[in-house]
Amino acid sequence: MKTIFMGTPEFAIPSLEKVYKNTNLSLIFTKEDKPNARGNKIIFSPVKQFGLDKNIDVVQPNKLKDEEIIKKIKKINPDLIVVVAYGKIIPKEIISIPKYGIINVHSSLLPKYRGASPIHSAILNGDTESGVSIMYIEEELDAGDVILKEYCKITEEDTLVTLHDKLKHLGAIGLEKALKLIEEGNVNAEKQDESKVSFVKPISKEQAKINWNLEKEVIYNQVRGLNYFPGAYTFNEKGEMIKIYKTEKVEKEYFGKNGEIVEIINKKGPVIKTSNGGIILMEVKFQGKKIQTGVDILNGRKMSIGEMLV
């Protein structure tokens, strides 16, 4: 089966390996190269680097709705196109080319969490289950028929990073099964239940700011759901931004204002009052500083009882 792969970040690599292993991979699409933070070195995407290492032709078009790109795909005449975290919308002119269509690895249990931030959203909302959907691509975003789903549990300790890693490997497992079904002609895809659809947008800066008036469970989920990117944040009384990467819930009633440092727990960190208890700061990053543990904060006397976070 002749294939084309479209993807960009590390999340796509386990799936790309399955496509390379199980099909005749003829072309790779990935997003344009970006300079590093200092702007003095071009960074290749993990997918581009894979293509270079395997001597597979890699293209990086600014837009897909381009006559030359469409001609190139038609010339290859792929049986199937596989998309995993590519980062661009696939136009209808391309969707109609492959014999078996275009399939996508989506990191949620569709129709829940169509859109840009399904992994963040699962943890932010306190879900206990997630998974991936192997689906056909249609013009409407994430609305295609689902070939199969793979499931996993979300633990209390999972973060954006750990769930991302679970799902990238789960996606590859599901994709390999889907490739076999397609090749054997045994696909029995199901339409999505439109009454159960939910959409998630890219995470905004506002979503990352902590509101200490909320319940400790909501704040705990916010911190782990945004760890490490973009990172939940708050401000101290000096106006310095503090990014918070790890917390622990405290089942205790505190007096004082929400956002106030109300207790210091030795060998752990400072406790911030919330609407129904407290949150221990276990891992933070002060503006312009390295990441520190809660114990580092106490040893450096950077926070004290009575100080407010806003």
N, C-alpha and C positions, 0 to 999 in steps of 0.2 A: 504494500500500500504506500503510494507516494504522498508525502506530507510536507506542509509548510508550518513552521512554528512561529508564534508571535508572543513575545514576553520581554520583560526587562529586569526585575530585581531578583534577589536571592530566592524569594518565595517560588519563583518559576523553575529553579534548577532541578529539583527532584523530578518534576513532571517532564522537563526537557530531556532528562536522562532516559526516561521511559519511552519517549517518542523516538529518540536516537536508537535505542536498543531494539524496539519492536517494529519500526517502519523504515521506509526509505526516505529519510529526512533530506529534502532537496534545497531548502532555503530557510533562513532565519530573519525575522523582522525584530528590531529592538529600537528603543527610543534613542534620540540623538545623544552624543557624548556630552558630558558636562565637566567644566573645570572643577578642581577641588576647592575647598573653602578659601584658600589663599589665592586662587585664580591662576596659579602658575603651573598646573599639571592637569592634563586631561584624564578623567576617570572613565574607564570603560564599564558598561553595565556587566553584571555577572553573566547574563545571557550572551552578550557579544563576546566576552572572553571565552566562553564555552565553544562558540562557533569558530573562533580563531584557532583554539586548541585542537579542534576536530577537523579543521580545514573545510568547513561548510561556509558557503557564501552567506554573508551577512549584509543586510540593507537597513538603512536608518533614515527613512523618509520623514520630512517635516510634516507631510500630510499624506494620507492614503488615497484620497480622492484625486488621484493624479493619473493622467493618461498613460505615462510611461510605466508607472507601478502596476497598473491594471494589466497592461500588455505583458509585463514580466511574469505576472502570476498566471495569466492565460497560457503563456508559452510553456511554463512548467506543467500546467494542466494537473494540479494536485487532486488526489482522491479526497483529501481531508485537510483542513486547516485547524490547528490546535492553538487556542489563545489562553495564556495564563499570565495575569497581571501585566498586560502590555502597556496600558495607560493611554490608549487611543481608541476612539469609537470606530468600529468597522463599518464602512459604507455599504449600501445595498448592492452596489456594482461589484463588490468583492464577495459578498455573502452568497451570491448566485453562482459563483464559478466552480467550487469543488463538487465533485460527484456526490460525496456523502455530507456536504455542508460544512459548517464551522462549529466546533465545540469549544466550550470554555470551562475552566475550573473556577467555580465561584466559592468563596470562603464563607458560606453560610448555608443553612438548611432552607432553601427557597420554598415558598415565596417570602420568607422572613428575611429582612435586611437586604433587599436589593439596593445597589448603589455603592458608594465609595468607601465606607468605613465599617464593614460588617464585623471585623474582628474586634475593633475598639468597642463597638456597640454591644456586643454580646457580654463583655465584662462590665462595661458601664451600667448596663441594665441588670446586672446580678444574675445572668442566666447560668444554669448548671449544666447545660448541654449545648454543644455546637457541632459543626461538621462542615462538609463540603458537598456541593452539588455539581455533577458533571452534566452540562446542559447544552442545548443547541443555541447558537446566537441568532437572534432576529434583530430587526431594526429597532424595536423598543428595548430599552435598557433592561437586561437581566430577566427578560420575560419569556424566553424560549422554553420549549418542552425539556423536562428533566429526564436524563437517561438513567441515572442512579445517584444515590446519596451514600456518604460514609459518615459515621457518627463518632463523637468523642465526648467525654465528660469534661466539664470545667470545674476545677477545684477552687477552694477558697484562696489557695496560694498562687494560682495562675495569674500571670500578667499578660500584657499585650505581647511581649516577647515570647513567652513560653507557649501561649496559645497559637501564635503565628507559626512557631516551629512545629507544633503538633499538626496543624492544618496543612502546612506545605508538604509534609510526608504523607498525610492522609489523602491529599489531593492527588499525589502521584500514584498511590494504591488504587484509588477510584478511576483515575485516567487509564491505567493499564487494563483494568477490567473493561472499561468502555471501548477501548481500542479493539479488544478481542471481540466484543459483541458486534461492533460495526463491521469488522472484517468477516465475521461469520454470518452476518445478516440476521442477527438475533436481537436487535434493539427493540425494546417496547417502551418508548418514552411516554411520560405522563405530562399532561398539561398542568400548569400551575393553577391553584385555587385563587382566583382573583379577589375573593372576599377576605383572604388572609394575607394579602400583600402589605409589606411595610417597606419604607424607603429610608436610607440613611445617607446624609450628606457628608462631605469632607469635614473633619474636626476643625472647629473654629477656635480662635484664640479665647473667645468668651467661654466656650465650653471647658477650657482647660483651667480657668480661674476658680479657685476653691471658694465656696460660700460656707463659712463656718456656722451659719444658722441652720444648715441642713443636718440630717441624722448622720451619725458616725458611719453607718453601713454605706450610705450614698457616697460619702467622702472617701472611704476605704476603697470602694469600687472605682471611683474616679481616678484615684492615684494609680492603682494597678492597671486600669484600662488604658492609661496614657503613658505607661512606663515602657520604653524610654522616650518615645516620641508621640506627641510634642512635649509631654511632661506637664503634670498638674503644677500649678504655681500659686503663690500667695505673696504678700508684701509685709515687711516688718514696719515698725514705727518710723524708721529712717527713710522709708520709701524704696528700700532695696528688694528686688525680686528674689524670691526663694523658690526654687523648683523642688518638688517633693516626689521621691521615687519609691519610697517604701514606708508603710505605716503599720500600726497594730491597734486594734480596737480595745478600749477599756470599758468594761461593764461596771460603771460606777457613777453615782450622781455627784456632780460638782456644782458649787456656787460660784457666781461670777458672770462675766459676759462671754457670749459665744465668740471664739477666736482668741480668748485670753489663755496665756500659759498658767495653768492652775496647779501643776504638780511636776516635780522632777523625780524620775524613777532611775535610781542608780543602776549602772550597767545596761541601760536601755536608751533613755532619752527624755526630752520634755513632753508633757501632755498638754494638748490643746483642747479646750472645752468645745463641745458641739451641743446640739439641741437635746441630745439624749445620752450623753456620756462623754467620752474623751477619745482622742486619737494621739498615739505616741508617734513622734517623728523618729523613724528608724534610719532613713537615708535621705539626705537633702543636698542641694547645691546652692550655695550663696552666689549672688551675682559676681562673676569674675573669678570665682574660686573653684577648686576641685570638689568632687563629690565627697561628702563626709557622712559618717555614721552618727546616730544619736549620741553615742558615747563621746565622739569627737566634739560635738556641740557642747556637751556638758564640760568636758575637759578644757575647752577653749573659752568657756563662760560667755558664749555668744547669745544665749537666751536665758532669761531669768523669770521667776514667777511674777505675775502681774503685767508682763509685757503683752502687747496686743499684736495679733496678725490680722490683716484685713485683705 
